[in-house]
Amino acid sequence: MVRYHYNLWLFISSLLGLTAWTARSVPPEPPVQCNQTGCMVSNAYGAWPDRKVCHAANVTYPTTEEDLRRAVAYAVEHNLKIKTVTKFSHTIPKLACPSSSGSPGTILVSTSRYDSVIEIDPVRLTVTADSGASLRALIDKVEESGFSLGTSPYWEGVSVGGLISTGSHGSAWGARGGSVHDHVVGLSLVVPASSSEGFAKVIRIEEKDAELLNAVKVSLGVLGVISKVKLSIEKAFKRSVTYNFTSDVGMEDMFLEHGKKFEFGDITWYPSKKTAVYRYDFRVPVNVSGDGVNDFIGFQSNSILVTKGIRAAEKLLESTKSVKGKCVMADTVIASKKLLGNGLKNNGVIFTGYPVIGKQGKMQTSGSCLYSSPSRIDVACAWDPRYKGLFFYETTAIFPASRSRDFIIDVKKLRDLKPENLCGMDIYNGILIRYIKRSDAYLGQGEDSVVVDFNYYRSDEASEPRLNEDVMEEIEQMAFFKYGAKPHWGKNRRLAFAGVKEKYKNGYDKFMGVRNRLDPRKVFSSEWSDEILSGAEGSREDSCALEGSCVCSEDRHCSPSKGYFCRQGLVYTQARVCRYSPGDASME
């Protein structure tokens, strides 16, 4: 049976290699769907399993700033709650959810059609864009004008307003840093107003308005509706990128220096394989030869049938608890990434060797699976929920630079107990280590920080435990509880936000003060945004730990009927995790 698992995965992998070249695919489904009873919001990963919990009475699609103002004014006048939703909806927490009760007193304002204006000011070195403009459209417009954006997230499936609202980032400690919101030099916001002012107004915020700008840079959508964003730009430049696949020995003593040495550097760490991939990434003059493209493998189009096959193979390995099968999967994924330069293409078509040099706009972000092609209807983003492909959690912890070394050492200790238990993580790009600079944003980082991301298998059903459940939970709790890491606002499970008020204490109260002033009636708030901002724990019901809405304290919070019991961590012994211990069933 185990040999069958291996062969199945190798067969699927060979098919994946034949389809990875595809540049375009079936585009994602719009996040808002309406019928006679109202509208429902989903996210792109299908991570809000019951779409009825994200319900609104109606949706409006402004195309101008005045349309946007009128939409907010209507809601304020009629005492309705408002939530802004973008054309992409890649946020994992339910920040765009208006209501869980299907209340008629909520509306959605979609910025998906509010995206026509992108204006360059070559003298002041700024670009101003409608909040609904896509990141790719913004980058292309800036590059066409002979300039470059200084930073961006790695995934381009975001709108301009959405990406700054949740603290999206790339990787950089130099200049203005890797967080896009720290490149914001102005912003327009639609907020509630008195009846004499028309119930809503647009306020223009510039750098001189430090208090307001520091609040709205990372707003989580609870301060108003962003209408326009002004970002700093730079003279055009290129990037030179090389990936070095090597041993992870000494990584805990090298990673900080790596972040200082390479302006856009990062590290992808595959713990089970004791492998670190150092990204040597720095700017070069625009006249240096090279027309490279970053088409990251994980964001390329994939055959729908192959993606479904991969998911089926992974489910089989989960159900049979085949740790060895997971490790074979990880071996194949890592070998493919090494062979294909992780999606880098020297001439825009294939990878021929390092370094890969290309324009900043083609190297800083990717997402080719987002775009449709009339000639291909059999390929899509691998996680598109319509096709029951990949389904995963994403944990993102932000550490002060001074505390990140000890976290890496602890993960190594946990890994060394049984390396194969981390193979499931390594299938999903291992642990990505990036760098972001100190920020003045109230909900940003108060000091230079290291960001750690890792993805891992998620069950279709919330009550279904996963293989090596306890290992992922211990790493998660190690990050957020032992080392006090802050959560990324647009990612993570609920437990990551515990104690968030204290973790952001330097700016939290200032942010809430601005919120109370701009939106005293909490028009833009919901139970979901309140839940995240308060760090409130979820209800302690059966199986609540499996989806991360609680930390287990009783066996019933795990899945004792399936052999998963609440136990202490192996390295971080204060952790409480759901561990597969079938012999403990007799103790129940």
C-alpha positions as CSV (number, residue, x, y, z in Angstrom):
1,M,0.0,0.0,0.0
2,V,2.8,2.4,0.9
3,R,4.5,1.7,-2.5
4,Y,1.2,2.5,-4.2
5,H,1.2,5.9,-2.4
6,Y,4.7,6.6,-3.7
7,N,3.9,5.7,-7.2
8,L,0.6,7.6,-7.2
9,W,2.4,10.8,-6.1
10,L,5.3,10.4,-8.6
11,F,2.8,9.9,-11.4
12,I,0.9,13.0,-10.4
13,S,4.2,14.9,-10.1
14,S,5.2,14.0,-13.6
15,L,1.8,15.3,-14.8
16,L,2.3,18.5,-12.8
17,G,5.7,19.0,-14.5
18,L,3.9,18.9,-17.9
19,T,1.3,21.5,-16.9
20,A,3.4,23.9,-14.9
21,W,4.3,25.9,-18.0
22,T,0.8,27.0,-18.5
23,A,0.6,30.8,-18.2
24,R,-3.1,31.3,-18.0
25,S,-6.1,29.5,-16.6
26,V,-9.7,29.6,-15.4
27,P,-9.9,32.8,-13.3
28,P,-11.0,32.6,-9.6
29,E,-14.7,33.0,-8.9
30,P,-15.9,36.4,-7.8
31,P,-16.0,36.5,-3.9
32,V,-19.6,37.9,-3.8
33,Q,-22.6,35.8,-5.0
34,C,-26.2,37.1,-4.7
35,N,-29.6,35.5,-5.0
36,Q,-33.2,36.4,-4.0
37,T,-32.3,36.2,-0.3
38,G,-29.3,38.4,-0.4
39,C,-25.5,38.2,-0.9
40,M,-22.8,36.0,0.5
41,V,-19.1,36.5,0.7
42,S,-16.4,33.9,0.4
43,N,-12.6,33.9,0.3
44,A,-10.5,32.6,-2.5
45,Y,-9.3,29.5,-0.6
46,G,-12.7,28.3,0.5
47,A,-11.5,28.8,4.1
48,W,-14.9,30.1,5.2
49,P,-16.6,26.8,4.8
50,D,-20.2,27.9,5.4
51,R,-20.8,30.9,3.2
52,K,-24.0,31.7,5.0
53,V,-22.0,33.0,7.9
54,C,-20.8,35.9,5.7
55,H,-24.1,37.4,4.6
56,A,-25.3,40.8,3.6
57,A,-28.6,42.2,2.3
58,N,-27.1,43.7,-0.9
59,V,-23.9,44.7,-2.7
60,T,-23.1,47.9,-4.6
61,Y,-20.3,48.3,-7.2
62,P,-19.0,52.0,-7.2
63,T,-17.0,53.1,-10.2
64,T,-16.0,56.5,-9.0
65,E,-15.1,58.1,-5.7
66,E,-18.4,59.9,-5.6
67,D,-20.2,56.6,-6.1
68,L,-18.3,55.3,-3.2
69,R,-19.2,58.3,-1.0
70,R,-22.9,57.9,-1.9
71,A,-22.8,54.2,-1.0
72,V,-21.4,55.0,2.4
73,A,-23.9,57.9,2.8
74,Y,-26.8,55.6,2.1
75,A,-25.7,53.1,4.6
76,V,-25.1,55.7,7.3
77,E,-28.5,57.4,6.6
78,H,-30.3,54.1,6.9
79,N,-28.4,52.8,9.9
80,L,-26.8,49.9,8.0
81,K,-23.5,48.1,8.6
82,I,-20.9,48.3,5.8
83,K,-18.1,45.9,4.8
84,T,-15.7,46.5,1.9
85,V,-14.8,43.6,-0.3
86,T,-12.3,43.5,-3.1
87,K,-12.2,41.6,-6.4
88,F,-9.8,39.0,-4.9
89,S,-10.7,38.2,-1.3
90,H,-7.5,36.4,-0.2
91,T,-7.7,37.4,3.4
92,I,-7.9,34.4,5.7
93,P,-9.7,35.9,8.8
94,K,-13.3,37.0,8.1
95,L,-12.5,40.7,7.9
96,A,-14.9,41.1,4.9
97,C,-17.8,39.3,6.6
98,P,-20.6,41.7,7.5
99,S,-22.8,39.4,9.6
100,S,-23.2,35.8,10.7
101,S,-26.9,36.1,11.2
102,G,-28.1,37.1,7.8
103,S,-29.2,40.5,9.1
104,P,-30.9,42.7,6.6
105,G,-29.0,45.7,8.2
106,T,-25.8,45.1,6.3
107,I,-24.5,45.9,2.8
108,L,-21.3,45.2,0.9
109,V,-19.3,47.8,-1.0
110,S,-17.2,46.1,-3.7
111,T,-14.2,47.9,-5.1
112,S,-13.9,45.4,-8.0
113,R,-15.0,48.0,-10.6
114,Y,-13.4,51.0,-8.9
115,D,-10.0,50.6,-10.5
116,S,-9.7,53.0,-13.5
117,V,-7.4,55.7,-12.1
118,I,-3.6,55.2,-11.7
119,E,-1.8,58.5,-11.9
120,I,2.0,59.0,-11.8
121,D,3.6,62.2,-10.5
122,P,7.2,62.0,-11.9
123,V,8.3,65.1,-10.0
124,R,7.2,64.1,-6.5
125,L,7.9,60.4,-7.3
126,T,4.5,59.2,-6.3
127,V,1.7,57.1,-7.8
128,T,-2.0,57.5,-6.8
129,A,-4.4,54.7,-7.5
130,D,-8.1,53.9,-7.0
131,S,-8.3,51.4,-4.1
132,G,-9.8,48.7,-6.3
133,A,-6.9,48.7,-8.7
134,S,-5.0,45.4,-8.8
135,L,-1.4,45.2,-7.7
136,R,-0.4,44.0,-11.2
137,A,-2.1,46.9,-12.9
138,L,-0.4,49.3,-10.6
139,I,3.1,47.7,-11.1
140,D,2.7,47.7,-14.9
141,K,1.6,51.3,-15.0
142,V,4.5,52.4,-12.8
143,E,7.0,50.4,-14.9
144,E,5.6,51.8,-18.2
145,S,6.3,55.3,-16.9
146,G,9.9,54.4,-16.2
147,F,9.7,53.9,-12.5
148,S,9.4,51.0,-10.0
149,L,7.6,50.2,-6.8
150,G,10.0,49.7,-4.0
151,T,8.3,46.7,-2.5
152,S,5.2,44.4,-2.8
153,P,3.9,41.2,-1.5
154,Y,5.0,38.0,-3.3
155,W,1.4,37.2,-4.3
156,E,-0.2,39.7,-6.8
157,G,-3.8,38.7,-6.3
158,V,-4.6,41.7,-4.1
159,S,-6.1,45.2,-4.6
160,V,-4.2,48.4,-3.6
161,G,-6.6,49.1,-0.8
162,G,-6.8,45.5,0.4
163,L,-3.1,45.0,0.5
164,I,-2.3,47.9,2.8
165,S,-5.3,47.3,5.0
166,T,-3.9,44.1,6.3
167,G,-0.2,44.8,6.4
168,S,0.9,42.9,3.3
169,H,4.6,42.9,2.7
170,G,7.6,41.6,0.8
171,S,11.0,41.3,2.3
172,A,13.4,44.2,2.9
173,W,15.1,45.9,5.9
174,G,16.6,48.7,3.7
175,A,15.1,52.1,2.5
176,R,11.4,52.3,3.4
177,G,11.3,48.5,4.2
178,G,9.4,45.5,3.0
179,S,5.8,46.5,4.2
180,V,3.8,48.2,1.5
181,H,2.0,50.4,4.0
182,D,5.3,52.1,4.8
183,H,5.5,53.3,1.2
184,V,2.2,55.1,1.6
185,V,2.5,58.9,1.6
186,G,-1.1,59.8,1.2
187,L,-4.6,58.2,1.4
188,S,-8.2,59.2,0.9
189,L,-10.9,57.7,3.1
190,V,-14.7,57.7,3.0
191,V,-16.1,58.1,6.5
192,P,-19.5,58.7,8.1
193,A,-20.5,62.4,8.4
194,S,-23.4,64.4,9.8
195,S,-26.7,64.9,7.9
196,S,-25.6,68.4,7.0
197,E,-22.5,67.0,5.4
198,G,-24.4,64.4,3.3
199,F,-24.0,61.5,5.8
200,A,-20.5,60.7,4.4
201,K,-17.4,62.6,3.3
202,V,-14.0,62.0,1.8
203,I,-11.0,63.0,3.9
204,R,-7.6,63.5,2.3
205,I,-4.7,62.4,4.5
206,E,-1.1,63.3,3.8
207,E,2.2,62.7,5.6
208,K,1.8,65.8,7.7
209,D,-1.3,64.3,9.2
210,A,0.8,61.8,11.1
211,E,-1.8,60.6,13.6
212,L,-4.4,59.8,10.9
213,L,-2.0,58.3,8.4
214,N,-0.4,56.0,11.0
215,A,-3.9,54.7,11.8
216,V,-5.2,54.2,8.3
217,K,-2.1,52.7,6.9
218,V,-3.2,49.3,8.4
219,S,-6.9,49.8,9.1
220,L,-8.4,46.3,8.8
221,G,-11.3,48.0,7.0
222,V,-12.8,49.3,10.3
223,L,-12.0,53.1,9.9
224,G,-13.8,53.7,6.6
225,V,-13.6,52.8,3.0
226,I,-10.3,53.5,1.3
227,S,-10.9,55.4,-1.9
228,K,-7.4,56.3,-3.1
229,V,-3.8,55.4,-2.1
230,K,-0.7,57.4,-2.8
231,L,2.6,55.5,-2.8
232,S,6.2,56.5,-3.2
233,I,8.0,55.2,-6.3
234,E,11.6,55.0,-7.4
235,K,13.5,55.4,-10.6
236,A,13.4,52.1,-12.5
237,F,15.7,49.3,-11.5
238,K,16.3,45.6,-12.0
239,R,16.8,42.7,-9.6
240,S,19.3,39.9,-9.7
241,V,18.2,36.7,-8.0
242,T,20.0,33.4,-7.2
243,Y,18.7,30.6,-5.0
244,N,21.3,28.6,-3.0
245,F,20.0,25.2,-1.9
246,T,22.2,24.2,1.0
247,S,22.4,22.8,4.5
248,D,20.5,24.5,7.3
249,V,23.4,24.0,9.7
250,G,24.2,27.3,11.4
251,M,21.1,29.0,9.9
252,E,20.1,30.4,13.3
253,D,23.4,32.3,13.3
254,M,23.3,33.4,9.7
255,F,19.8,34.5,8.9
256,L,20.0,38.0,10.4
257,E,23.1,38.8,8.5
258,H,21.5,37.5,5.3
259,G,18.7,40.0,5.8
260,K,21.1,42.9,6.1
261,K,23.3,41.8,3.2
262,F,20.7,41.2,0.5
263,E,18.1,44.0,0.1
264,F,15.3,41.6,-1.0
265,G,16.7,38.4,0.5
266,D,14.7,35.7,2.2
267,I,15.2,32.1,3.3
268,T,13.0,29.1,2.5
269,W,13.7,26.4,5.1
270,Y,12.7,22.8,4.7
271,P,13.2,21.5,8.3
272,S,12.5,17.8,7.6
273,K,15.2,17.8,4.9
274,K,17.6,20.0,6.9
275,T,17.8,22.2,3.9
276,A,17.8,26.0,3.7
277,V,17.4,27.9,0.4
278,Y,19.0,31.3,0.7
279,R,17.7,33.9,-1.8
280,Y,20.4,36.2,-2.9
281,D,18.3,39.1,-4.2
282,F,19.5,42.6,-4.8
283,R,19.0,45.6,-7.2
284,V,21.1,46.2,-10.2
285,P,21.0,49.1,-12.7
286,V,18.3,49.0,-15.4
287,N,20.9,48.8,-18.2
288,V,22.2,45.4,-16.9
289,S,21.3,42.7,-19.4
290,G,18.4,40.4,-18.5
291,D,14.7,40.0,-19.1
292,G,13.9,37.6,-16.4
293,V,10.5,36.8,-14.8
294,N,9.5,35.5,-11.4
295,D,6.7,33.0,-12.0
296,F,6.7,31.3,-8.7
297,I,5.8,27.6,-9.1
298,G,3.2,27.7,-6.3
299,F,1.3,30.5,-8.1
300,Q,1.3,29.0,-11.6
301,S,-1.7,27.4,-13.3
302,N,-2.1,23.7,-12.8
303,S,-4.2,21.1,-14.4
304,I,-7.5,20.8,-12.5
305,L,-7.4,17.0,-12.8
306,V,-3.8,16.9,-11.5
307,T,-4.6,19.2,-8.6
308,K,-7.5,17.0,-7.6
309,G,-5.3,14.0,-7.9
310,I,-2.7,15.6,-5.6
311,R,-5.4,16.3,-3.1
312,A,-6.7,12.7,-3.3
313,A,-3.2,11.4,-2.8
314,E,-2.6,13.6,0.2
315,K,-6.0,12.5,1.7
316,L,-5.0,8.9,1.2
317,L,-1.7,9.5,3.0
318,E,-3.5,11.3,5.8
319,S,-6.1,8.5,6.2
320,T,-3.4,5.8,6.3
321,K,-1.1,7.9,8.4
322,S,1.7,7.4,5.9
323,V,4.4,9.7,7.2
324,K,6.9,8.2,4.7
325,G,4.5,9.0,1.8
326,K,4.4,12.6,2.9
327,C,8.2,12.7,2.9
328,V,8.3,11.3,-0.7
329,M,6.0,14.1,-1.6
330,A,8.2,16.7,0.0
331,D,11.3,15.2,-1.8
332,T,9.6,15.5,-5.1
333,V,8.4,19.1,-4.5
334,I,11.8,20.3,-3.4
335,A,13.6,18.6,-6.2
336,S,11.2,20.2,-8.8
337,K,11.7,23.6,-7.3
338,K,15.5,23.2,-7.4
339,L,15.4,22.0,-11.0
340,L,13.1,24.8,-12.2
341,G,14.6,27.6,-10.2
342,N,11.5,27.9,-8.1
343,G,9.7,29.4,-11.1
344,L,12.3,32.0,-12.2
345,K,12.6,32.3,-16.0
346,N,15.6,33.9,-17.5
347,N,13.9,34.9,-20.8
348,G,10.3,34.8,-19.6
349,V,9.8,31.3,-20.8
350,I,12.2,28.8,-19.2
351,F,14.9,28.7,-16.4
352,T,18.4,28.3,-17.8
353,G,20.6,29.2,-14.8
354,Y,21.5,31.8,-12.2
355,P,21.5,34.7,-11.7
356,V,18.1,35.6,-13.1
357,I,18.0,39.3,-13.9
358,G,14.8,41.2,-14.7
359,K,12.9,44.4,-14.2
360,Q,11.6,45.0,-10.7
361,G,8.0,44.8,-11.9
362,K,8.5,41.3,-13.2
363,M,10.6,40.0,-10.3
364,Q,8.8,41.3,-7.2
365,T,5.5,39.5,-7.4
366,S,3.7,36.7,-9.3
367,G,0.4,35.0,-9.7
368,S,-0.1,33.8,-13.3
369,C,-2.9,31.4,-12.3
370,L,-5.2,34.5,-11.8
371,Y,-5.5,35.2,-15.5
372,S,-7.9,33.6,-17.9
373,S,-7.2,32.2,-21.4
374,P,-10.0,31.4,-23.9
375,S,-8.0,28.4,-25.1
376,R,-7.6,26.7,-21.7
377,I,-10.5,25.8,-19.4
378,D,-8.8,22.8,-17.7
379,V,-6.3,24.7,-15.6
380,A,-6.7,27.0,-12.5
381,C,-5.0,28.1,-9.3
382,A,-4.3,24.9,-7.3
383,W,-6.4,26.0,-4.3
384,D,-9.5,27.0,-6.2
385,P,-12.3,25.6,-4.0
386,R,-14.6,24.9,-7.0
387,Y,-12.3,22.0,-8.0
388,K,-11.6,20.5,-4.6
389,G,-7.8,20.9,-5.0
390,L,-5.3,22.0,-2.3
391,F,-6.7,23.1,1.0
392,F,-4.4,24.3,3.8
393,Y,-3.8,26.5,6.8
394,E,-1.4,29.5,6.7
395,T,0.3,30.6,9.9
396,T,2.3,33.8,9.9
397,A,4.2,35.0,12.9
398,I,6.1,38.3,13.2
399,F,9.0,38.3,15.6
400,P,11.3,41.1,16.9
401,A,14.6,40.4,15.2
402,S,16.2,39.8,18.6
403,R,13.8,36.9,19.5
404,S,13.7,35.0,16.2
405,R,16.9,33.1,16.7
406,D,15.7,31.1,19.7
407,F,12.5,30.2,17.9
408,I,14.5,28.7,15.0
409,I,16.6,26.7,17.6
410,D,13.4,25.3,19.2
411,V,12.0,24.3,15.9
412,K,15.2,22.4,15.1
413,K,15.0,20.7,18.5
414,L,11.5,19.6,17.7
415,R,12.5,18.5,14.2
416,D,15.5,16.5,15.5
417,L,13.1,14.3,17.6
418,K,11.6,12.9,14.5
419,P,12.4,14.8,11.2
420,E,9.8,13.0,9.1
421,N,7.0,14.6,11.2
422,L,7.7,17.9,9.4
423,C,7.5,16.5,5.9
424,G,3.9,17.7,5.6
425,M,5.0,21.3,6.1
426,D,7.8,20.9,3.5
427,I,5.3,19.9,0.9
428,Y,3.8,23.4,1.3
429,N,7.0,25.5,0.8
430,G,8.5,24.7,4.2
431,I,9.1,27.8,6.5
432,L,9.5,31.1,4.7
433,I,11.6,33.6,6.5
434,R,11.4,37.3,5.5
435,Y,12.4,40.7,6.8
436,I,10.3,43.8,7.5
437,K,11.4,47.2,8.8
438,R,10.2,49.1,11.8
439,S,7.0,50.9,11.1
440,D,5.2,54.0,12.3
441,A,1.8,52.4,11.6
442,Y,-0.1,51.9,14.8
443,L,-0.9,48.3,13.8
444,G,2.5,47.8,12.2
445,Q,5.7,46.6,13.7
446,G,7.4,48.8,16.3
447,E,10.9,47.4,15.5
448,D,12.8,45.6,12.8
449,S,11.2,42.2,12.5
450,V,11.4,38.7,11.0
451,V,8.3,37.2,9.5
452,V,7.9,33.4,9.5
453,D,5.3,31.8,7.3
454,F,4.3,28.1,7.0
455,N,1.5,26.3,5.4
456,Y,0.2,22.8,6.0
457,Y,-2.6,20.4,5.1
458,R,-6.2,21.2,6.2
459,S,-8.9,18.7,6.5
460,D,-12.2,19.1,4.6
461,E,-14.2,18.9,7.8
462,A,-13.4,21.1,10.8
463,S,-13.7,18.1,13.1
464,E,-11.3,15.9,11.2
465,P,-7.7,15.8,12.7
466,R,-4.7,15.8,10.5
467,L,-1.5,13.8,10.5
468,N,1.1,15.2,12.9
469,E,-1.5,17.6,14.2
470,D,0.5,18.1,17.4
471,V,3.7,19.2,15.7
472,M,2.1,22.0,13.8
473,E,0.2,23.1,16.9
474,E,3.4,23.1,19.0
475,I,5.3,25.3,16.5
476,E,2.3,27.6,16.3
477,Q,2.0,28.0,20.1
478,M,5.8,28.2,20.4
479,A,5.7,31.3,18.1
480,F,2.7,33.1,19.5
481,F,2.9,32.2,23.2
482,K,6.5,31.3,24.1
483,Y,8.1,34.0,22.0
484,G,5.2,36.5,21.9
485,A,5.2,36.8,18.1
486,K,2.5,39.1,16.6
487,P,0.1,37.7,14.0
488,H,-0.1,38.9,10.5
489,W,-3.5,40.6,10.3
490,G,-4.5,39.0,7.0
491,K,-3.6,35.4,7.9
492,N,-3.7,32.9,10.8
493,R,-6.1,30.9,12.8
494,R,-8.1,32.5,15.6
495,L,-5.8,31.5,18.5
496,A,-2.9,33.5,16.9
497,F,-4.8,36.7,17.8
498,A,-4.9,35.9,21.6
499,G,-3.4,38.8,23.5
500,V,-3.1,41.0,20.4
501,K,-4.0,44.1,22.3
502,E,-1.0,43.7,24.5
503,K,1.3,42.8,21.7
504,Y,0.5,45.9,19.8
505,K,0.3,48.0,22.9
506,N,2.4,50.8,21.6
507,G,-0.1,51.7,18.9
508,Y,-3.3,49.8,19.8
509,D,-4.9,52.5,22.0
510,K,-4.0,55.2,19.4
511,F,-5.5,53.2,16.7
512,M,-8.7,52.6,18.7
513,G,-8.9,56.3,19.5
514,V,-8.8,57.2,15.8
515,R,-11.4,54.5,15.1
516,N,-13.8,56.0,17.7
517,R,-13.4,59.4,16.2
518,L,-13.8,58.5,12.6
519,D,-16.5,55.9,13.1
520,P,-18.2,56.4,16.5
521,R,-21.2,54.2,15.6
522,K,-19.0,51.3,14.4
523,V,-20.6,51.3,11.0
524,F,-17.6,49.4,9.6
525,S,-17.2,46.9,12.4
526,S,-18.5,43.4,12.7
527,E,-18.3,40.6,15.2
528,W,-15.4,39.2,13.1
529,S,-13.3,42.3,13.1
530,D,-14.1,42.8,16.8
531,E,-13.0,39.2,17.5
532,I,-9.6,39.8,15.9
533,L,-9.0,43.2,17.5
534,S,-10.0,42.0,20.9
535,G,-8.1,38.7,20.7
536,A,-11.1,36.9,22.2
537,E,-10.8,33.1,22.4
538,G,-13.5,31.1,20.6
539,S,-16.0,28.9,22.4
540,R,-14.5,25.8,24.0
541,E,-16.5,23.2,22.2
542,D,-15.7,19.7,21.1
543,S,-12.9,19.6,18.5
544,C,-12.3,23.4,18.8
545,A,-8.5,23.0,18.8
546,L,-8.5,21.2,15.4
547,E,-9.4,24.5,13.6
548,G,-7.4,26.7,16.0
549,S,-10.4,28.4,17.6
550,C,-9.0,27.3,21.0
551,V,-6.0,25.7,22.6
552,C,-7.0,22.4,24.0
553,S,-7.3,21.9,27.8
554,E,-9.5,18.8,27.6
555,D,-9.4,15.7,25.4
556,R,-12.8,16.6,23.9
557,H,-11.2,19.8,22.4
558,C,-9.3,17.4,20.1
559,S,-10.8,14.2,18.7
560,P,-10.6,11.3,21.3
561,S,-12.9,9.1,19.2
562,K,-10.2,9.2,16.5
563,G,-7.3,8.7,18.8
564,Y,-6.3,12.4,19.3
565,F,-5.9,13.6,22.9
566,C,-4.8,16.8,24.5
567,R,-1.1,16.5,25.6
568,Q,1.8,18.8,26.5
569,G,4.3,19.8,23.9
570,L,7.6,17.9,23.4
571,V,9.9,20.8,23.4
572,Y,7.7,23.7,24.5
573,T,6.1,21.8,27.3
574,Q,3.7,24.6,28.2
575,A,2.0,24.0,24.8
576,R,-1.2,22.0,24.8
577,V,-1.6,20.1,21.5
578,C,-3.8,17.4,20.0
579,R,-1.6,14.3,19.6
580,Y,-2.4,11.0,18.0
581,S,-2.2,8.5,20.9
582,P,-4.6,5.6,20.1
583,G,-3.4,3.6,23.1
584,D,-4.8,6.3,25.4
585,A,-8.4,5.5,24.3
586,S,-8.7,3.1,27.2
587,M,-8.1,6.0,29.6
588,E,-11.3,7.7,28.5
